[in-house]
């Protein structure tokens, strides 16, 4: 695909922003690894070869009697010593690098939970004897996917709303602005507390609820760009030639408006990740037990005698947000028309 000169210039500026460029690749590496969390941290083996047959517990459920008639027809517990001896007697199995999932209770700890870091649990365990490193891997994936989903959907809604306001102006703009002012004054946290008292918020319930209030992030910016762009001569000429409003908005005004809009997306993403962590910390976020970074912060506050929880929460959440901020700075500079590649 042939890139335009403007795109090549922006990519060159982005690469020259060393801090943002390196942060971008570190973030991709961390997020990419978290997408395969089940293959990195799991209490199920990756592969089992038993009695001449192949099994993949990480991908499918098997009952215990699959590995011998002496077992019960219930879901296999691969940490059961008797089941492990039976499998190893006539086969072998390969475990993930971290043999714990985010909800696995670590057995036979040397000290009561929360236990400090050891070679067995590199970041220690929390107060429910769950491996902290496993929960961090799953938590990064959950937080970033939630942030991506919230940012993408709210941005689309906000851009459409701002485009309609700015392009048509007049009464349409006036009514929409008054609605946004009223809607923006709604007590979001209080409504979320009421919602949490009625139902248990899940990933999708929380996402839909936050969509109702977070779609206004880009509306004002896009509205201003469309108010300015609709009076440009080439836009007025296109309308005079009979080009439809949707085509004029999509082809002639939106590309210019997106230049300023795209610079805000990394910062909106970091804000979405922070928002989920804050709600989980306050207890109004995801259901209890979910691998959330905010829940890890709450664990650190509740267990001041376990400093490894606080350090882990600080460095993971702070490092993730720092990477996103650095990437946002690089994107902002690459779209700045005053900057030229060296």
C-alpha positions in Angstrom: 0.0 0.0 0.0 1.4 3.4 -1.1 1.5 5.9 1.7 0.9 9.6 1.2 3.7 12.1 1.8 1.9 13.4 4.9 1.6 9.9 6.3 5.3 9.2 5.7 6.2 12.5 7.4 4.1 11.6 10.4 5.6 8.1 10.7 9.1 9.6 10.4 8.4 12.1 13.2 6.9 9.3 15.3 10.0 7.1 14.9 12.3 10.1 15.8 10.4 10.5 19.1 12.5 7.8 20.8 10.7 7.7 24.1 7.3 7.3 22.5 8.5 4.9 19.8 10.2 2.6 22.3 7.2 2.8 24.6 4.9 1.8 21.8 6.8 -1.4 21.2 7.1 -2.2 24.9 3.3 -1.7 25.2 2.7 -3.9 22.2 4.9 -6.6 23.7 3.3 -6.5 27.1 -0.2 -6.4 25.7 0.6 -9.1 23.1 1.9 -11.5 25.8 -1.2 -10.8 28.0 -3.4 -11.9 25.2 -2.0 -15.4 25.6 -2.4 -15.4 29.4 -4.0 -18.9 29.4 -0.8 -20.3 27.8 1.5 -18.5 30.2 -0.3 -18.8 33.5 -2.8 -21.6 34.0 -3.5 -24.4 36.5 -4.1 -26.8 33.5 -1.3 -28.4 31.5 -0.8 -27.2 28.0 -0.5 -30.7 26.5 -1.0 -34.2 27.9 0.1 -37.4 26.2 -1.5 -40.3 27.9 -2.1 -43.9 26.8 -1.3 -43.1 23.2 -3.7 -40.2 23.0 -3.1 -36.4 22.9 -5.1 -34.0 25.2 -5.1 -30.3 25.4 -6.6 -29.2 28.8 -5.8 -25.6 28.1 -8.3 -25.6 25.3 -10.9 -28.2 26.4 -12.4 -29.7 29.5 -11.8 -33.3 30.4 -13.3 -35.5 33.2 -11.0 -37.4 35.6 -12.2 -40.8 34.3 -10.7 -39.9 31.0 -7.3 -40.9 32.6 -8.5 -44.0 34.4 -11.6 -45.8 35.4 -10.8 -45.4 39.1 -11.5 -41.6 38.9 -14.9 -39.8 39.2 -16.7 -38.4 36.1 -16.1 -34.9 37.3 -13.9 -32.2 35.9 -10.2 -33.1 36.2 -8.1 -31.4 38.9 -4.6 -31.6 37.4 -3.1 -30.5 40.7 -4.4 -33.7 42.3 -1.2 -35.8 43.1 -3.0 -39.1 42.4 -4.1 -37.9 39.0 -0.6 -36.6 38.2 1.0 -40.0 39.2 -1.5 -41.8 36.9 -0.7 -39.6 33.9 3.0 -39.8 34.4 2.9 -43.6 34.7 1.7 -43.9 31.1 2.6 -40.6 29.6 3.7 -37.0 30.3 2.4 -33.5 30.4 3.7 -30.0 29.8 2.8 -27.2 32.2 2.7 -23.4 31.5 5.6 -21.3 32.7 3.4 -20.2 35.7 1.3 -23.2 36.9 -1.5 -21.0 38.4 -4.5 -19.2 36.9 -5.7 -15.9 38.2 -8.2 -17.6 40.6 -6.0 -20.6 41.6 -5.4 -21.0 45.3 -1.8 -21.9 45.9 -1.4 -24.8 48.2 1.3 -25.6 50.8 2.6 -22.1 51.3 5.5 -21.8 53.6 3.9 -18.8 55.3 0.3 -17.7 55.7 -1.2 -15.7 52.9 -0.3 -13.1 51.8 3.1 -14.8 51.4 6.2 -12.9 50.2 7.9 -13.5 46.8 9.7 -16.8 46.3 11.0 -18.7 43.3 7.6 -20.5 43.3 5.6 -17.3 43.3 7.8 -14.6 41.9 5.6 -11.7 43.0 4.2 -13.5 46.1 0.5 -14.2 46.8 -2.4 -12.1 47.9 -4.5 -12.5 51.0 -6.5 -15.3 49.3 -3.4 -17.3 48.4 -3.6 -16.4 44.7 -0.5 -15.9 42.6 0.1 -12.2 42.1 2.0 -12.6 38.9 -0.7 -14.6 37.3 -3.3 -12.0 38.3 -1.2 -9.2 36.9 -0.9 -10.9 33.5 -4.7 -11.5 33.3 -5.3 -8.0 34.8 -3.3 -6.2 32.1 -5.3 -8.0 29.4 -8.6 -7.2 31.0 -7.8 -3.6 31.7 -6.4 -2.8 28.2 -9.2 -4.6 26.4 -11.7 -2.7 28.4 -9.9 0.5 27.7 -9.7 -0.2 24.0 -13.4 -1.1 23.8 -14.5 2.0 25.8 -12.2 4.3 23.8 -13.2 2.9 20.4 -17.0 3.0 20.9 -17.1 6.3 22.7 -14.9 7.9 20.1 -17.1 6.7 17.2 -20.2 8.0 19.0 -18.6 11.3 20.0 -17.2 11.9 16.5 -20.6 11.3 14.9 -22.4 13.6 17.4 -19.8 16.3 17.0 -19.9 16.1 13.2 -23.7 16.4 13.1 -23.6 19.4 15.4 -20.8 21.2 13.6 -22.0 20.5 10.1 -25.7 21.5 10.5 -25.3 24.1 13.2 -28.2 26.4 14.0 -31.0 24.8 16.0 -29.5 21.3 15.8 -26.3 22.6 17.4 -28.1 24.6 20.0 -30.3 21.7 21.2 -27.4 19.2 21.2 -25.2 21.5 23.2 -27.9 22.1 25.8 -28.5 18.3 26.0 -24.7 17.7 26.5 -24.5 20.3 29.2 -27.4 18.6 31.1 -26.2 15.1 30.5 -22.6 16.0 31.5 -23.9 17.2 34.9 -25.4 13.8 35.8 -23.8 12.3 39.0 -22.1 9.4 37.3 -20.6 7.8 40.4 -23.9 8.0 42.3 -25.8 6.3 39.5 -23.1 3.6 39.4 -23.5 3.0 43.1 -27.3 2.6 42.6 -26.7 0.3 39.7 -24.3 -1.8 41.7 -26.9 -2.2 44.5 -29.4 -3.6 42.0 -27.2 -5.9 39.9 -23.7 -7.1 39.9 -21.7 -5.2 37.3 -20.0 -7.4 34.7 -17.6 -6.4 32.0 -20.4 -5.6 29.5 -22.7 -4.0 32.0 -20.0 -1.7 33.1 -18.9 -1.0 29.5 -22.5 0.0 28.5 -23.0 2.1 31.6 -19.8 4.1 31.0 -20.6 4.5 27.3 -23.6 6.5 28.4 -21.4 9.2 29.9 -18.0 8.9 28.2 -19.0 9.5 24.6 -18.7 13.3 25.0 -14.8 13.3 25.2 -14.3 14.2 21.5 -17.6 15.8 20.7 -16.5 19.4 21.4 -13.3 19.0 19.4 -15.0 17.5 16.4 -17.8 20.0 16.5 -15.3 22.9 16.4 -13.5 21.3 13.4 -16.8 20.9 11.5 -18.0 24.4 12.3 -14.7 25.7 10.7 -14.6 23.2 7.9 -18.2 23.6 6.6 -17.4 27.2 5.5 -14.3 26.3 3.5 -14.6 27.0 -0.3 -14.1 23.4 -1.5 -16.8 22.2 0.9 -19.2 24.9 -0.3 -18.4 24.0 -3.9 -19.1 20.3 -3.3 -22.5 21.2 -1.7 -23.3 23.4 -4.7 -22.6 20.6 -7.1 -25.2 18.4 -5.3 -22.9 16.2 -3.3 -24.8 14.6 -0.4 -24.2 15.8 3.1 -22.9 12.4 4.3 -20.3 12.4 1.4 -19.2 15.9 2.2 -18.8 15.1 5.9 -17.0 11.8 5.2 -14.7 12.8 2.4 -14.0 16.5 2.8 -14.3 17.5 6.5 -13.8 14.4 8.6 -10.1 13.7 7.4 -9.1 17.2 8.6 -11.0 16.8 11.9 -9.4 13.4 12.5 -5.9 14.9 12.6 -6.7 16.7 15.9 -8.8 13.8 17.1 -6.3 11.1 16.8 -3.8 12.9 19.0 -6.2 12.5 21.9 -6.9 8.8 21.6 -3.9 7.5 23.6 -4.7 9.8 26.4 -8.4 8.7 26.4 -7.2 5.1 26.4 -5.0 5.7 29.5 -8.0 7.5 31.2 -10.2 4.5 30.5 -7.7 2.1 32.0 -7.5 4.4 35.1 -11.2 4.7 35.3 -11.7 0.9 35.5 -8.9 0.5 38.1 -10.5 3.3 40.2 -13.9 1.7 40.1 -12.5 -1.7 41.0 -10.5 -0.1 43.9 -13.7 1.5 45.2 -15.6 -1.8 44.9 -18.0 -0.6 42.1 -16.3 -2.2 39.2 -16.0 -5.8 38.0 -17.3 -8.7 40.1 -15.2 -9.8 43.1 -12.4 -12.2 42.1 -11.9 -10.7 38.7 -8.2 -10.2 37.8 -8.3 -6.4 38.0 -5.4 -4.0 38.6 -7.7 -1.9 40.8 -8.4 -5.0 42.9 -4.7 -5.4 43.3 -4.4 -1.8 44.6 -7.2 -2.5 47.1 -5.3 -5.6 48.2 -2.2 -3.5 48.8 -4.2 -1.0 50.9 -5.8 -3.8 53.0 -2.5 -5.6 53.6 0.1 -2.9 54.5 2.2 -5.7 56.1 2.7 -7.1 52.6 4.6 -4.4 50.8 5.1 -6.5 47.7 1.5 -6.0 46.8 1.8 -2.2 46.9 5.0 -2.2 44.9 3.5 -4.5 42.3 0.4 -2.5 41.9 2.3 0.8 41.7 4.9 -0.4 39.1 2.4 -2.3 36.9 -0.4 0.3 36.8 2.1 3.2 36.8 4.2 1.6 34.1 1.2 0.9 31.9 -0.1 4.4 32.1 3.4 5.9 31.6 3.8 3.9 28.4 0.4 5.1 27.1 1.2 8.7 27.9 4.6 8.5 26.1 2.9 7.0 23.1 0.3 9.8 23.2 3.1 12.4 23.2 4.7 10.8 20.1 1.4 10.7 18.3 0.6 14.3 19.2 4.0 15.5 17.9 3.7 13.4 14.7 0.4 15.2 13.8 1.8 18.6 14.6 2.1 20.4 11.2 4.8 22.7 12.6 7.2 19.8 13.2 9.4 18.5 10.4 11.3 15.2 10.4 15.1 15.6 10.9 
